[in-house]
Structures are given as structure tokens and as C-alpha cells.
Amino acid sequence: MPNLELGEVDGAGPTAFESIAGIVGLPDGGLVVLDAGSRELRWFDASGEHLRTTGGRGQGPGEFLAPSVLPQFRSDSLLVFDRARRALTWVALDGSGERTVRTVGQLFVGTARTATGSRAAFRSAPASEPCVDNEPCEASRLLRWVDLNGTVADTLAVYPLRMLSFREPGLPAVLLDSPCDQEGLAALGPEGPVVEGDPRFELKQFDPEGR
């Protein structure tokens, strides 16, 4: 039997989730759920009782358009990455305040995987390389540390991508990824982030500051 169950198929209120984009456990046994449909952060105590809701759809302070919660190593705040706004927002664990960093350009384009106290690991989108119709081609994807002030700190790995451009007569070309491509795994281990390495298929352990 589960210790705690939240959510209802046809319910209403804070336990009616449209699309869960992240769950963060709190030191007191409670949890925060990010609902991607409403763009809200919802706080619950250890028994599942709803405590508060923050956020919402928009571009104002504390609001989001396409948010996801980054797993962090021993942090005293939540870190939310908003892909649409290219912004990182820190939210206090009790929901009492927030701070947002935004950048200009392509720096935060990609998928945020994990974060430390001062850095986040971003997996870039694959490079746009032209492919000859119905012929294989290669591109690459990067896993990079980005300082949380908005500067690139280091490239952790380069993942080769093998793709096939397939076109049926009279239809636009479709780009297909190989099922054997690396995905840029990043997780939090007991000592800090662990990421998948380069094409040697290694796992690399980093300290809490991303070194």
C-alpha cells in the first residue's frame, strides 16, 4: 500500500493535476509538486494536506510559461527552469519569495538536467545539420555546465547523434534519431552530480559545486 497518494481522475482543487513536471521532497517530509498545466507550484505536508500554491501562467514575477524543476544537491531552495522564457527562478522552500535570472541569446536553449549550488547541467538541442534525403548523417549534442549567473562554465561531454532523413514522395522530410544515441544522463548521487560521459560510455562523478 502506498504511504501517500495525491491526485484524482475527475477531482478539483490542488490535488487535481493536469501534467506533473516535477516533484521535490522537503526536509520536513512534505513535498512540492509542479503542475505543468497550470504552471503552479503546490506545497503539501507529509500527510498530503495542501499548504499553499504559488506561480501560475504568465511572464510576471514568480510566473512561468514552460517550467520544470531541476534536481539539486543539498539546496535550501527550489530551482525552476522556464524553457520558454530562458530563465532560472529560485523559490524558497516555504514559497515565501523568488529570484529570477534571465539571459539573452541561446545560452539556456536545451534541456536542464540537474543543478548544484552554483551551476546547472544543460543538454543542448542537436545541431541542425542538413541531411540528404533518405541518407544517414551525423550531428552532435553537448552537455554543458552553465553558471547560474548565465555564463557557460564548461563542456562536460559531446554526444554523437546519427540521424536519417526520410522522405516519402510528395511529403516533407522527416528526421529520425538512432535508437542507440546517448541521451546525456544526469542525476544526483550521494556526493554530487553524476553524468554520462563522452562516447566511451563513462560515468563521471562531480563534487557539489560541479567540479
C-alpha positions in Angstrom: 0.0 0.0 0.0 1.3 3.5 -0.8 2.3 5.7 2.1 0.8 8.8 0.4 -1.4 9.2 -2.7 -2.2 12.5 -4.3 -4.4 13.2 -7.3 -7.8 12.4 -8.6 -9.1 11.5 -12.1 -12.1 13.8 -12.0 -11.3 15.8 -9.0 -10.9 19.5 -8.4 -8.7 21.7 -6.3 -5.0 21.5 -5.6 -4.8 17.7 -6.0 -6.2 17.8 -9.5 -3.1 17.8 -11.7 -3.1 18.4 -15.4 0.5 17.4 -16.1 3.1 16.9 -13.4 6.5 18.3 -14.4 8.4 17.7 -11.2 8.2 16.7 -7.6 10.6 17.9 -4.8 10.8 16.3 -1.4 11.2 18.7 1.6 13.3 18.3 4.7 10.1 18.0 6.9 8.7 15.2 4.9 6.4 17.3 2.8 6.7 17.8 -1.0 6.2 20.4 -3.7 4.5 19.4 -7.0 5.0 21.4 -10.2 1.9 21.2 -12.4 2.9 22.0 -16.0 -0.8 22.6 -17.0 -1.5 25.3 -14.5 2.2 26.3 -14.2 1.7 26.2 -10.4 4.0 25.1 -7.5 1.8 23.3 -4.9 3.0 22.6 -1.4 1.8 19.6 0.6 2.8 18.5 4.1 3.9 14.9 4.9 0.2 13.8 5.3 -0.7 15.2 1.9 -2.5 18.2 3.2 -2.4 21.2 0.8 -0.5 24.1 2.3 -0.1 26.8 -0.4 0.1 27.4 -4.1 2.5 29.8 -5.9 3.3 30.6 -9.5 0.8 30.4 -12.4 0.9 31.0 -16.1 2.4 34.4 -17.2 5.6 36.3 -17.5 5.4 38.3 -14.3 7.4 37.8 -11.1 7.1 34.2 -9.9 5.1 33.1 -13.1 6.1 30.6 -15.7 5.4 29.5 -19.3 7.1 26.2 -19.7 8.6 25.2 -16.3 10.4 22.2 -15.0 12.1 21.7 -11.6 15.8 20.8 -11.5 17.0 18.2 -9.0 19.6 20.0 -6.8 22.3 18.8 -4.5 21.7 19.8 -0.8 19.8 23.0 -1.6 17.8 25.3 0.5 15.6 26.5 -2.4 13.7 25.1 -5.4 15.2 25.9 -8.8 12.8 26.1 -11.7 13.9 26.4 -15.3 11.5 28.0 -17.7 12.3 26.9 -21.2 10.0 29.4 -22.9 11.4 32.4 -21.0 15.0 31.1 -20.9 15.0 31.9 -17.2 16.1 30.3 -13.9 14.0 31.0 -10.8 14.9 30.2 -7.3 11.9 29.8 -4.9 12.3 29.5 -1.1 11.4 26.1 0.3 8.5 27.6 2.1 7.3 29.5 -1.0 8.0 32.9 0.6 9.9 34.5 -2.2 11.8 34.1 -5.5 14.7 35.4 -7.6 14.9 35.1 -11.4 17.9 35.2 -13.8 17.2 35.6 -17.5 19.7 35.6 -20.4 19.8 36.9 -23.9 20.5 34.5 -26.8 20.8 30.8 -27.0 22.5 30.0 -23.7 19.6 28.3 -22.0 18.2 26.6 -25.1 18.1 22.9 -24.4 17.1 20.6 -21.5 18.1 21.3 -17.9 19.1 18.1 -16.2 20.5 18.8 -12.7 22.0 21.6 -10.6 24.5 22.3 -7.8 24.8 25.3 -5.6 26.3 27.5 -8.4 25.8 25.6 -11.7 23.3 23.7 -13.8 23.9 21.0 -16.4 22.2 21.6 -19.7 21.8 19.2 -22.6 21.8 21.2 -25.8 19.4 20.6 -28.7 21.1 18.7 -31.5 22.9 20.8 -34.1 20.8 21.5 -37.2 22.8 19.7 -39.9 21.4 19.3 -43.4 20.8 15.7 -44.4 20.5 14.3 -47.9 17.1 12.8 -48.4 17.0 9.1 -47.4 20.6 9.2 -46.4 22.2 9.0 -42.9 24.0 12.0 -41.4 25.7 12.9 -38.1 25.3 15.8 -35.7 26.2 16.3 -32.0 24.6 17.2 -28.7 26.5 18.9 -25.8 26.2 18.5 -22.1 27.4 21.8 -20.5 27.8 23.3 -17.1 26.2 26.8 -17.1 27.0 29.1 -14.1 23.7 30.2 -12.6 24.7 33.8 -13.3 24.2 32.9 -17.0 27.6 32.1 -18.4 28.9 28.8 -19.9 31.4 27.3 -17.5 32.5 24.0 -19.1 31.5 21.4 -21.7 31.1 18.0 -20.0 30.6 15.7 -22.9 29.8 15.7 -26.7 27.3 13.0 -27.7 27.3 11.9 -31.4 23.9 11.6 -33.0 23.2 9.5 -36.0 20.1 10.5 -37.9 18.3 9.5 -41.1 16.4 11.9 -43.3 13.4 10.0 -44.7 11.1 11.4 -47.3 8.1 9.9 -48.9 7.1 11.2 -52.4 5.1 14.4 -52.1 5.7 14.7 -48.3 8.2 16.8 -46.2 11.4 15.1 -45.0 11.3 13.5 -41.5 14.4 13.4 -39.4 14.7 10.2 -37.4 17.1 9.7 -34.5 19.1 6.5 -34.0 17.8 4.4 -31.0 21.4 3.9 -29.9 22.3 7.5 -29.3 23.4 8.7 -25.9 20.9 10.8 -24.0 23.1 12.9 -21.7 22.1 11.2 -18.4 22.5 13.4 -15.4 21.5 12.5 -11.8 22.3 13.4 -8.2 24.5 10.9 -6.4 25.3 10.9 -2.7 28.4 13.1 -3.2 27.1 15.3 -6.0 26.0 15.1 -9.7 26.8 12.1 -11.8 26.7 12.5 -15.6 27.1 10.2 -18.6 30.5 10.9 -20.3 31.6 11.1 -23.8 31.4 8.2 -26.4 33.5 6.0 -24.2 30.3 5.4 -22.2 31.7 6.6 -18.9 30.0 7.9 -15.8 31.7 11.0 -14.3 31.3 12.0 -10.6 31.3 15.7 -9.8 31.5 17.5 -6.4 28.6 19.6 -5.1 29.9 22.7 -7.0 30.2 20.9 -10.3 33.9 20.3 -10.4 
